């Protein structure tokens, strides 16, 4: 029963439509990140035509570890 519930949750999440990431002008405005959450930061720190994507990558003892990367601004994941 437990495995079926977990499988159903995974399948439901996989079929959900993609959500546009929220955009901020400063990293300080983000607040606490959740695991799997992605936000965009348009603070001018990335090259022209790119925007900074910050994502809650993995759970560590101190909370959620984030990953920062510059992505093409037209491709918003």
N, C-alpha and C positions, 0 to 999 in steps of 0.2 A: 504494500500500500504506500509506504513512504517513498520508495523508488519511483512509483508511478506518479506521485505528486511532484517530485523533483523533476522528472522528465517532462511532465505537462508544463511546469513553470519555464523550463528551458525552451521548449518549443514555442510557447506563447511569446517569450521575449525575442526569440529569433525571428518571428513573423511580424513583430511590431514595426510600424513604419519608422524610418529614421527621423530623428528630431534635430532641428537646427540648433546649433550650439549658440548659447547666449554670448553676446559681445560686450566687453568692458573696455574702458579707455585706460585703466590702470590695474595692475595686478592686485594692489591693496584693496580694491573694491570687491574682489571675488568672495572672500570669506572662506569658510571651511569647505573643502572639496570632498565629494563622495567617491567611492570606488566606481570606476567606469564613467564618471562624469567628464564631459569635455566642454571647455569654454574657450572663447577667442578673446585675445587682448590686442587691441589696435593702439599700441603705445609708441609706434615708430621704431622699435628696436630691431625689426626684421628688414631685410632688403626690400626695395621697391617692388610692389606687386605681390608681396607676401604678408601674412599675418601670423602672429604667435598663437599656437594652439597649446593649451595646458590641459592635461588629462590626468585623472586619478588612476594611476597605473597599478599599484599593488598595495596591499595592506601590510603594514609593518607595525612593530610594537608601539611606536609613537603616533600612529594614525595612518593616514593615506599618503603614500609617496607619490609625488606628482612628476610628470615628464613634460618638459617644455620643448617645442620644436616650431620652426617656421614652416608654414605650408603655403601653397599658392592661394591667393585671396579668393579666386573664383571657385576653388574646390573647397567647399565647407562641409566637413564630415560631421 
